[in-house]
Amino acid sequence: MANAQPYAGGSVLSAQIWKAGQPYERPAGLHCWPALGRVAARDVRRITTRTAARAVRPVTADDASLLYARVLGPAWFALPPCVRALHSTFEPRQLRGRFEIRHGSRPGVGWLIRLLGLPRSSAALPVVLTVQPQADREHWTRRFGERILMTRQWSGAERRLCERFGIMEFRFNLEVVDGQLRYHQREAALRLGGFGIRLPRWVAPTIQASEKAAAEPDGVEVSVQVQLPLLGLLLAYRGVVTSDEGMGT
């Protein structure tokens, strides 16, 4: 994302796919993504009500279609089974949990929370997560109480995980440390129509996130923190999600 070129779409990148422990080359397309933002609950009801019994199956080295397996490469198999299963989605699937939601205390943070439609503060807010795979990307719908946040994820250059929220686009390096999946933000950009504007660090929002096995059977503990320049903490949430079918493999 050093310049606007990666946003043009249609470029073909070389992605490493692991089969039987040996790397081989498979092309992965870079695409344009339509704008996303706040949506009404009725707009995602058809997605969140679909949960397939076959959404999770044992992961093998041949499952090269999995987004996170492509991004992580061999490190994919170092993840705990419950975290790996969370990202082994072949059909729409739904997970539930309760999250602690915190906001920053600086002036202006509350106004931004309302403007962006972010979830309210809570000690234990009901959360529903729906992951819907589509071609080489994934659609993530997070329902925090009555607030709904939708993002899209795909694999970008240098095996980075890209995520789009509204007009913001983020790119992460993924790392597995002691069985924990960590998201290290590397770039942030504004996406305006067909143009991308990379943001310098001194004005860019910063996201820190991690996933690990929870104490609950087949549960995944999720932690996300969003910081803004000058304002500091905007939003932080932490909690455990589980699937009705169980996610262990």
Secondary structure, 3 states (H helix, E strand, C coil): CCCCHHHHCCCEEEEEEEECCEEEEEEEECCCCCCCCCCCHHHHHHHHCCCCCCCCCCCCCCCCCCHHHHHHHHHHHHCCHHHHHHCCCCCCEEEEEEEEEEECCCCCHHHHHHHHCCCCCEEEEEEEEEEEEECCEEEEEEEECCEEEEEEEEECHHHCEEEEECCEEEEEEEEEECCEEEEEEEEEEEEECCEEEECCCCCCCEEEEEEEECCCCCCEEEEEEEEECCCEEEEEEEEEEEECCCCCC
